[in-house]
């Protein structure tokens, strides 16, 4: 139920000059119940990214990844979040606004047909 801010999987992002901004944005995303997940957290992630830009000596890698997304601010939120539609009309996310990968779409498997046997 709680986020372990010392988890190595967070890469130390929860600490440092932008730690508070990261923790606020990440917590918002983790506990978000809005659809698409985290849509209510976009402003918090923008604030976090602004902090990253203010500290390039610490967050150079994050800034470089963020620069790839420049110019997308004028796009609708679904495209900014890296969403695309499948033929079924379901949104499949590649990444949320913070660059954290969204869960992959469940893969469908072909169901085995029941075998038909005849009695002798």
SEPA-10610 format. One line per field, with one value per atom (N, C-alpha, C): residue number from 1; atom name; x, y, z. Coordinates in Angstrom, 2 decimals, decimal comma. Layout:
% SEPA-10610
i = [NUM_...]
at = [CA_...]
x = [X_...]
y = [Y_...]
z = [Z_...]
//
This chain:
% SEPA-10610
i = [1_1_1_2_2_2_3_3_3_4_4_4_5_5_5_6_6_6_7_7_7_8_8_8_9_9_9_10_10_10_11_11_11_12_12_12_13_13_13_14_14_14_15_15_15_16_16_16_17_17_17_18_18_18_19_19_19_20_20_20_21_21_21_22_22_22_23_23_23_24_24_24_25_25_25_26_26_26_27_27_27_28_28_28_29_29_29_30_30_30_31_31_31_32_32_32_33_33_33_34_34_34_35_35_35_36_36_36_37_37_37_38_38_38_39_39_39_40_40_40_41_41_41_42_42_42_43_43_43_44_44_44_45_45_45_46_46_46_47_47_47_48_48_48_49_49_49_50_50_50_51_51_51_52_52_52_53_53_53_54_54_54_55_55_55_56_56_56_57_57_57_58_58_58_59_59_59_60_60_60_61_61_61_62_62_62_63_63_63_64_64_64_65_65_65_66_66_66_67_67_67_68_68_68_69_69_69_70_70_70_71_71_71_72_72_72_73_73_73_74_74_74_75_75_75_76_76_76_77_77_77_78_78_78_79_79_79_80_80_80_81_81_81_82_82_82_83_83_83_84_84_84_85_85_85_86_86_86_87_87_87_88_88_88_89_89_89_90_90_90_91_91_91_92_92_92_93_93_93_94_94_94_95_95_95_96_96_96_97_97_97_98_98_98_99_99_99_100_100_100_101_101_101_102_102_102_103_103_103_104_104_104_105_105_105_106_106_106_107_107_107_108_108_108_109_109_109_110_110_110_111_111_111_112_112_112_113_113_113_114_114_114_115_115_115_116_116_116_117_117_117_118_118_118_119_119_119_120_120_120]
at = [N_CA_C_N_CA_C_N_CA_C_N_CA_C_N_CA_C_N_CA_C_N_CA_C_N_CA_C_N_CA_C_N_CA_C_N_CA_C_N_CA_C_N_CA_C_N_CA_C_N_CA_C_N_CA_C_N_CA_C_N_CA_C_N_CA_C_N_CA_C_N_CA_C_N_CA_C_N_CA_C_N_CA_C_N_CA_C_N_CA_C_N_CA_C_N_CA_C_N_CA_C_N_CA_C_N_CA_C_N_CA_C_N_CA_C_N_CA_C_N_CA_C_N_CA_C_N_CA_C_N_CA_C_N_CA_C_N_CA_C_N_CA_C_N_CA_C_N_CA_C_N_CA_C_N_CA_C_N_CA_C_N_CA_C_N_CA_C_N_CA_C_N_CA_C_N_CA_C_N_CA_C_N_CA_C_N_CA_C_N_CA_C_N_CA_C_N_CA_C_N_CA_C_N_CA_C_N_CA_C_N_CA_C_N_CA_C_N_CA_C_N_CA_C_N_CA_C_N_CA_C_N_CA_C_N_CA_C_N_CA_C_N_CA_C_N_CA_C_N_CA_C_N_CA_C_N_CA_C_N_CA_C_N_CA_C_N_CA_C_N_CA_C_N_CA_C_N_CA_C_N_CA_C_N_CA_C_N_CA_C_N_CA_C_N_CA_C_N_CA_C_N_CA_C_N_CA_C_N_CA_C_N_CA_C_N_CA_C_N_CA_C_N_CA_C_N_CA_C_N_CA_C_N_CA_C_N_CA_C_N_CA_C_N_CA_C_N_CA_C_N_CA_C_N_CA_C_N_CA_C_N_CA_C_N_CA_C_N_CA_C_N_CA_C_N_CA_C_N_CA_C_N_CA_C_N_CA_C_N_CA_C_N_CA_C_N_CA_C_N_CA_C_N_CA_C_N_CA_C_N_CA_C_N_CA_C_N_CA_C]
x = [0,79_0,00_0,83_2,13_2,96_4,08_4,58_5,67_6,99_7,87_9,21_10,11_10,32_11,10_12,56_13,04_14,43_14,62_13,57_13,66_14,63_15,58_16,53_15,83_14,62_13,90_13,57_13,58_13,30_14,55_15,69_16,93_17,34_16,94_17,31_16,53_15,53_14,76_13,99_13,68_12,91_13,74_15,03_15,94_16,63_17,28_17,95_17,12_17,57_16,90_15,44_15,08_13,70_12,96_13,51_12,88_11,44_11,16_9,76_8,81_9,25_8,40_8,17_9,25_9,12_8,15_8,32_7,45_5,99_5,75_4,37_3,75_4,48_3,98_3,82_4,83_4,78_3,66_3,50_2,41_1,06_0,92_-0,33_-0,64_0,37_0,16_-0,18_0,57_0,37_-1,04_-1,52_-2,82_-3,96_-3,68_-4,72_-5,76_-7,00_-8,09_-8,75_-8,20_-8,75_-8,34_-9,14_-8,83_-8,59_-7,56_-6,50_-5,73_-5,16_-4,48_-3,51_-3,62_-2,69_-3,02_-4,11_-4,42_-4,56_-4,96_-5,10_-3,76_-2,66_-1,33_-0,44_-0,95_-0,14_0,57_-0,14_0,48_1,61_1,46_2,52_3,76_3,56_4,69_5,36_4,58_5,18_6,03_5,52_6,28_7,59_7,53_8,72_9,71_9,24_10,13_10,76_10,01_10,58_11,72_11,54_12,59_13,81_13,60_14,72_15,51_14,79_15,47_16,25_15,78_16,47_17,74_17,90_19,06_19,68_20,17_20,72_21,95_22,66_23,86_23,51_22,28_21,86_20,98_20,15_19,12_19,34_20,57_20,87_20,17_20,17_19,54_18,04_17,38_15,94_15,60_16,45_16,22_16,38_17,39_17,60_16,40_15,86_14,68_13,47_13,36_12,24_12,29_13,51_13,65_13,12_13,11_12,56_11,07_10,42_8,98_8,60_9,57_9,28_8,39_7,52_6,64_5,35_5,19_3,96_2,93_3,25_2,34_1,05_1,08_-0,11_-1,02_-0,55_-1,34_-2,36_-3,43_-4,39_-3,70_-4,28_-3,69_-3,42_-4,30_-4,10_-2,85_-2,56_-1,35_-0,12_-0,22_0,90_1,31_0,33_0,62_1,09_1,19_1,70_0,65_-0,62_-1,68_-2,00_-2,37_-2,84_-4,07_-4,82_-6,02_-5,79_-6,38_-6,32_-7,59_-7,66_-8,88_-10,11_-9,92_-11,05_-11,48_-10,69_-11,02_-10,48_-9,66_-9,09_-7,79_-7,55_-6,30_-5,18_-4,06_-2,89_-1,80_-1,32_-0,33_1,09_1,91_3,34_4,04_3,58_4,18_3,22_3,29_2,47_3,22_2,64_3,28_4,67_5,01_6,34_7,35_6,94_7,86_7,94_7,09_7,06_6,21_6,73_5,97_4,66_3,61_2,31_2,31_1,42_1,35_1,07_1,68_1,45_0,04_-0,45_-1,76_-1,68_-2,66_-2,63_-2,63_-1,85_-1,77_-2,86_-3,47_-4,51_-3,87_-4,34_-3,85_-4,99_-4,64_-5,64_-6,09_-7,39_-7,90_-7,93_-7,55_-7,59_-9,04_-9,33_-10,67_-10,80_-11,96_-12,13_-12,02_-11,33_-11,16_-12,47_-12,76_-13,96_-13,52_-13,95_-13,62_-14,89_-14,79_-15,96_-15,80_-16,88_-16,85_-17,04_-16,43_-16,57_-17,72]
y = [-1,20_0,00_1,27_1,18_2,37_2,24_3,37_3,38_3,36_2,45_2,39_3,33_4,53_5,54_5,17_4,19_3,76_2,58_2,16_1,04_1,39_0,49_0,76_0,96_0,43_0,56_2,02_2,90_4,31_5,09_4,43_5,04_6,28_6,37_7,52_8,79_8,69_9,87_10,50_9,72_10,23_11,13_11,19_12,00_13,00_13,97_14,98_16,24_17,21_18,51_18,46_17,48_17,39_16,20_15,65_14,52_14,79_15,94_16,20_16,25_16,87_16,95_15,56_14,75_13,39_12,58_12,64_11,87_12,28_13,57_14,04_13,53_13,65_13,21_11,69_10,97_9,51_8,97_9,54_9,12_9,37_10,52_10,84_9,78_9,41_8,42_7,05_6,61_5,28_5,14_6,17_6,08_6,63_7,06_7,63_6,58_7,00_6,15_6,72_7,83_8,46_7,68_7,80_7,16_8,23_8,14_7,16_7,40_6,33_6,37_7,53_8,32_9,42_10,71_10,77_11,98_13,18_12,95_14,03_14,49_13,86_14,16_14,93_15,29_15,91_17,16_18,02_19,25_18,95_17,93_17,55_17,06_16,31_15,84_17,01_17,97_19,15_19,92_20,06_20,74_19,99_18,66_17,84_18,06_18,07_18,27_19,65_20,66_22,01_21,99_21,26_21,12_20,44_19,38_18,70_19,69_20,53_21,50_22,53_22,82_23,79_23,20_21,87_21,19_20,22_20,76_19,88_19,10_19,60_18,89_17,56_17,43_16,21_15,35_16,00_15,29_15,34_15,33_15,43_14,33_13,09_12,00_12,22_12,65_12,88_14,03_15,07_16,22_15,79_14,97_14,50_13,70_12,82_12,03_12,93_13,96_14,88_15,73_16,09_16,91_16,20_14,88_14,12_14,38_14,78_15,00_16,45_17,36_18,77_18,97_19,95_20,27_19,50_18,59_17,81_18,46_19,57_20,18_20,64_20,94_21,39_20,23_19,00_17,85_17,52_16,81_16,38_15,53_15,50_14,79_13,34_12,66_11,24_11,03_11,96_11,80_12,20_13,21_13,61_12,48_11,70_10,59_9,36_9,44_8,31_7,24_7,64_6,65_6,45_5,25_4,96_4,08_3,97_3,14_1,83_0,78_-0,53_-0,69_-1,69_-1,90_-2,08_-2,59_-2,77_-1,45_-0,37_0,93_1,15_0,26_0,41_1,19_2,07_2,84_1,98_2,00_1,27_2,31_2,42_3,44_2,94_3,77_3,47_4,06_5,23_5,87_6,89_7,14_8,17_9,48_10,61_11,90_12,02_11,18_11,28_10,40_9,66_8,76_7,40_7,14_5,84_4,94_3,80_2,94_2,50_2,52_2,03_0,51_-0,14_-1,60_-2,01_-3,11_-3,59_-4,12_-4,05_-4,60_-6,11_-6,72_-8,18_-8,84_-9,86_-10,57_-11,62_-11,73_-12,74_-14,02_-15,11_-16,40_-17,13_-17,93_-18,70_-19,84_-19,91_-20,96_-22,28_-23,32_-24,65_-25,09_-25,64_-26,15_-27,49_-27,73_-29,03_-30,15_-31,17_-32,26_-33,05_-33,48_-34,29_-35,71_-36,55_-37,98_-38,73_-39,74_-40,58_-41,89_-42,42_-43,70_-44,81_-45,95_-47,09_-47,94]
z = [0,00_0,00_0,00_0,35_0,36_-0,66_-1,14_-2,11_-1,35_-1,75_-1,16_-1,96_-1,43_-2,13_-2,26_-1,49_-1,57_-2,53_-3,19_-4,13_-5,26_-5,56_-6,66_-8,01_-8,14_-9,41_-9,74_-8,73_-8,98_-9,36_-9,34_-9,79_-9,01_-7,76_-6,95_-7,25_-8,11_-8,51_-7,34_-6,33_-5,20_-4,29_-4,54_-3,73_-4,65_-4,09_-4,89_-4,97_-5,78_-5,80_-6,27_-7,07_-7,56_-6,95_-5,88_-5,21_-4,81_-4,16_-3,77_-4,96_-6,06_-7,25_-7,85_-7,88_-8,40_-7,54_-6,22_-5,32_-5,46_-5,61_-5,77_-7,07_-8,17_-9,48_-9,52_-9,04_-9,08_-8,20_-7,00_-6,11_-6,76_-7,39_-8,07_-9,12_-9,92_-10,96_-10,39_-9,39_-8,82_-8,26_-7,58_-6,92_-7,75_-8,97_-9,84_-10,22_-10,18_-10,62_-11,87_-12,37_-13,57_-14,80_-15,85_-17,12_-18,17_-18,99_-18,86_-17,56_-17,07_-15,77_-15,71_-14,65_-14,42_-15,14_-15,86_-16,62_-15,69_-14,45_-13,48_-12,93_-13,33_-12,79_-13,76_-14,91_-15,96_-15,45_-14,72_-14,22_-13,25_-12,43_-11,49_-12,25_-13,33_-14,13_-14,86_-15,32_-15,96_-14,96_-13,73_-12,68_-12,40_-12,37_-12,16_-13,31_-14,53_-15,69_-15,66_-15,22_-15,08_-14,07_-12,99_-11,98_-12,59_-13,38_-14,04_-14,90_-15,65_-16,52_-15,72_-14,51_-13,65_-13,03_-13,10_-12,52_-13,54_-14,67_-15,72_-15,28_-14,29_-13,83_-13,18_-12,68_-12,00_-12,91_-13,74_-14,50_-16,00_-16,44_-17,87_-18,68_-18,19_-18,94_-19,08_-18,02_-18,07_-19,01_-19,02_-19,90_-21,35_-21,64_-23,02_-23,49_-22,66_-23,02_-23,19_-22,37_-22,44_-23,70_-24,16_-25,35_-26,59_-26,59_-27,71_-27,86_-26,77_-26,77_-27,00_-27,16_-27,33_-28,55_-28,48_-29,59_-29,55_-28,62_-28,55_-27,64_-27,00_-26,05_-26,72_-28,01_-28,70_-29,10_-28,94_-29,32_-28,25_-28,61_-27,59_-26,54_-25,35_-24,23_-24,56_-25,29_-25,58_-26,41_-27,34_-28,13_-27,35_-26,50_-25,67_-24,76_-24,30_-23,41_-24,17_-25,49_-26,27_-26,49_-26,54_-26,69_-28,16_-28,49_-29,83_-29,70_-30,76_-30,69_-31,40_-30,86_-31,49_-32,31_-33,17_-33,95_-33,07_-31,87_-30,96_-30,34_-30,55_-30,01_-28,61_-28,13_-26,79_-26,90_-25,96_-25,97_-25,41_-26,10_-25,65_-25,41_-24,19_-23,87_-24,06_-24,66_-24,74_-23,54_-23,09_-21,93_-21,36_-20,09_-19,49_-19,59_-19,15_-19,33_-18,71_-17,75_-17,13_-17,81_-18,82_-19,47_-18,82_-17,85_-17,22_-18,09_-18,54_-19,45_-18,85_-19,67_-19,25_-19,35_-18,63_-18,74_-20,17_-20,57_-21,93_-22,08_-23,30_-23,59_-23,43_-22,74_-22,60_-23,97_-24,10_-25,37_-25,42_-26,57_-26,76_-27,25_-26,73_-27,20_-27,86_-28,81_-29,52_-28,60_-28,39_-27,52_-28,26_-27,55_-28,15_-28,31_-29,44_-29,68_-28,95_-28,37_-27,72_-28,74_-28,34_-29,28_-29,39_-30,58_-30,78_-31,06_-30,22_-30,42_-30,66_-31,42_-31,69_-30,97_-30,47_-29,78_-30,78_-30,55_-31,46_-31,07]
//
